[in-house]
Amino acid sequence: MSSTPVAALVIALTLAAVLLTSGVAKLRDTVATRDAFDALRVPRIVPADAAAAALPWIEIGLAVLLLLSPSGWLVPVTVALVVLMLAYTWLVARALGFDEPVTCSCFGSLGRHSVDRTTLARNVLLVALAAATVWFAVDGGSVPAAFADLDRDGWWSVVAAGAAAAVAVLVVGAPTRARTVADEELLDYERQAIPYAVLTLPDGRTATLSELAALQARLLVVLNPHCGSCVRTAEKLDDWAAQLGPAVGVLAVYPDAATASGATEHAPGLATSEPELNVRRVFSVGTPGAVLLGADGFLAGGPVAGEGRVAQLVEDVLTELAAQPIAHE
């Protein structure tokens, strides 16, 4: 068997694996999938709720059809795949021009990350691979036929490609998990000084994080306006402020003054903005994110990112406050 059909077979298997992984991950975290439509500001002509529910099944269906379709039938499948990948790429490229950073769940719970140029490069590569499958299909190829025609060398090529992909996933994925554990342990055992960053307060004054914490311990909750999980987190801020006060003051951190002044999910007095996104940059935190500033000038908790982890940080702080002895006058 020639190297060209083997290469086409490897590409088709790679795309099917990507689609299956993405579809299953989206099914496992349907809320994050729906939030991605808001984060990427998908045009309103697309019914977000229905599309978010259907998208995982579309990806899984395309993966199955890509693997099983016979010659001839594969052409419309690969064309649909190119259209889907182009749509994803357009949304990502468009998001890079937004004023605030975008976090989206392109791969469900596995792909929650900031949209950046690396994301765009990945999607462009997927478009190129999808286009290669169109050529393969138009040329009369199919995955079942390609498997049937494999000789010994061809099988070794496919196995080697699969092994290389598995090694790449393990090598690239392992350090990320290790860093996460290391960061959590570091925050548990070594408190760090509050770094320099500035917030603009609701009255227009600016203050450094250290200045804010010198008056009262502060819980900073970093939010984006076009983020479903951020909106749900913002709706809890008034309750958190009531429960944590007066020991801890709650502040919502928005990317700009206009967004902060337009926030309606909580009391206006909680809304601040960060010049040049300096807070989320200094803490390298996604949205929604949170960090607890201690009144002693050191970090007291976080930074954490994700709706659930922010809520858990608040619960941990409430538990700690409840365990403290009540001062008697």
N, C-alpha and C positions, 0 to 999 in steps of 0.2 A: 504494500500500500504506500502511496507517495506521502511525502511529508505535509503537503498542503491539506488534504482531508484530515490528517491527524491534528494539525494545528487548529483547523476549524472545529474539530470535535472538542479539543481542550477549551477553546473559547466558549463554545456552547455550554459545556459542563460548568465552566466558571460562572457564566451569567446565570445559569439555572441555580447554582449554589447561592449566588448573591440574592436572587429573587426569593428563593425559599427562606433564607435566613432573615431577610428583611420582612417578608410577609408574616412569618411566625412571630418575629419580635414585635411587630405592630399588633398582632392579635393578643399578645401577652400584656400589652400596655396600650389599651385603646384610648385612654385619656390623653397620654402623651402624643399619640397619633393625631387626635383631634386638635390638640394644642399646636401642633406643627403647622396646621392650616392658618391659624391666627398669627403665629410667629413669622411665617413666610409671607403673610398678607396675600394669600391666594385670592385672585379676583372673585368678587362676589357672584359673578355669573356661575361659578361652581358651587353647588349646594354642599357646604362644608360637612355637615353632619352625615349626609348620605355618602358623600365621597370618602370620608374618613372610615366609615364602616365597610365600604366596598373595596377600598384600596388594597388591604392585605390579601383578600381573596383574588383580586386581579393579579397581583404579583405571584401568588402561589399558582394560579391557573396558567399564567404565562410560562412559569417554570416547568410545569407538567407538560404543557403543549410543546414547549421547546424540546423536551426530551423525547416525546412520543410521536409527534406529528410525522407522517410519511412525506416523501418528496411531493412537492406541489402544494400540499396543505401547509408546509412550513413557511412559505412566503408571507402570507398575511400575518402569521404569528410574529415573525421577525420584524415586519414593518411596524406592527403595534408596539413591539419592544423598543424600537428606535424612537417612536413618537413619545412613549412614556419617559425614556431616558432624556430626550430633548426637553420635555416639559420640566423634569426635575432640574436639569442643568440651567434652564432659563430662570426658574424660581431662585436658585442659589445665586446665580450671577446678579440678579435683580436685588437680592437681599444684601449683597455686599455694598450696595449704594445707600442703604438705610442709615439714618443718623445714629442709631444705637446698635450695639452688637446684637446679633440674632442667635438664639439657641434653638435648634430644632431636632426632633426625633426622626431623622431620616431613616434610621434602622430601628425604630421603636425604642425599647429600653436599652438596646445595645448601642444606639447611635446618638444618645443625647449629648451634644457637644456644640460649641460655638461654630457658626458657619464662617469659614474663612477661605483663603485662596486654595488651601489644600483640599477642602471640600469640593471646590469648583474643579480642580485638576482631576480629582477622583471621578467626578461625574462626566467630565469630557472624555476620560479614558473609557468609561462605560459606554458612552455614545459610540466611540470608535469601535469597541468590541461588538456592540449591537449591529453596527453597520456591516461589520465583517460577516455576521451571521446572515444578513440579507443576501450578500454576495454568494455565500455558501448555499442558501436556499434556492436562489435564482438559478444557480448552476446545477440544480437537481439533487442536491445533497440533503441528507437527513441524519439525525443522530442514530436511529436504529440501523440504518444502512451502513453508516460509518463504523459502528461497532461490529456489524457482521463482516465487514471487509478487513478488520484489523488482523495483521499478521503478528508474529512474535515481537518484532521490533516495535510495531505500532503499540501493542499492549504495554511494553516496557516504557515507551514514551509517555503514555497516558498515566501509568502508575507513578513514574518519576515526577511528572507535573503535579499530580495530586500530593505526593510526598513533599515536594518543594513548597506548595501552598500551605500545607499543614505546619511545616517548620516555620514559615514566615509568620503565620498567625500566632504560634506559640512564642516565637522570639519577640515579636512586636507587642503582643498582649501582656506578657509576663511583667515587664518593668512597670507598666502602668499600675497593675495591682499592687506591686511591691511599694511603689511610691505612695499609694493611697494609705496602706497600712502604716508606713513609716511616718507620714504626716500626722495621722491620728495619734500615734504613740507620742510623737514629739509634742503635740498640743496637750496631751494628757500629763506629761512629766516636765516639760520645760516651757514656762510661760515666757512669751516674747513681749518686748516693749511695743507699745502702740506706734505704728509707723506714721510718717508724716503724710497727711492727706487733708483735703479741705472740703467742707460742705457749705453750700449756700442755704441759709435758714429761711423759713417762710416770710420773715420780715425783711429779707434782703441782705442781712448781715452775713458775713462769712466767718467761719470758725474752724480751727484745726480739730482733728479727732481728739487729740490730747486735751485741748481746751474744753471740749464738750464733756469728756469723761472726768475732768477735774471737778465738775459740778455734780455729776451723777453718773453711775454706771449706765452704759448705753447699749441697747441692742439695735444694731444697724441692719435693716432688711433691704437688700438690693433688688430692685424691681425693674422690669421693662413694661411699657404700656401694651405692646402687642404680644402678649404671652399669657396663655390661658392659666397656667399654674401660678403666674405672678398675680393675676387678677384674683384668683381664689385665695392666695396668701394675703394680698392687700385687704381683702374683706375681713380677715381675722385680726387685723392690727389694733382696732379699737378695743376688742376684748383682751388682747394680750397686754395692751397698755394699762388697762384697768387692773388686770391680775398681777402684773409685774411691778406696778408703781406702789409706793414712791421709791422703792429701792433701785429699780431699773427703769430708765426712760426708753421709749421705743421711737425710732426714727425710720421713716421710709426714705430710701435713697433712689432718686430717679435720675435718668441720664441728662436732663436739662430742665431749666426753670419752667418752660412752657408745659412740659409733661407733669411736673410736680404740681403746678397751680391748677392743672386740669383734672387731677386725680379726684375721683368721687367715691372711692370704695372705703375711705376712712376719713377721720377728722382732718381738716386742712392743716392744723398745727403740727401734724406728724410728717408732713411732706417736705423733704429737702431735695436739693439737686447737687450733682457733683461736677464741678468744672472739668472739662476734658476727660470725663470718665475716670478720674484719678483714683477713686475709692475701689472700684472693681478691678482696676489695673494693679493697684498696690497689693491687693489680696488675691489676685488671679482667681476670682470667684465668678461662677456662672449665675444665671438668674432662674428662679428666685434663689437668692443666697442670703446668708446672715453671718454676722460676727458680733461677739459680745466684747465690749470694751470695759475693762475694769476701772474702778475709781482710783486704783493705785497706779495707774499709768501702764498697765500691762494688759495683754489680751486675756480674757477670761473664758472664752469659748469660741470655737470655730477657727477659721471660716468654714462654712458648710454650704453646699449647693444642692438644690432640689427641694421640691415642695415638702416631701416627707421628712427630709433631714432638717429643714428649717423648723418645722413643727416639733420635731423631736428635741431640737436644741432648746426651744421654749419650754417644753415639758421638763427637761433636765434642769433648767434654771428655776422653774417653779418648785421642783422637788428640793433643790438646794436651799431655796429661800424658806420653804416650809420647815426644813430641818434646823434652821438657825434659831437660837434661843431668842425669845422676845425680851426686848430691853424694857426694864422697869424704871420709871422716873422716881 
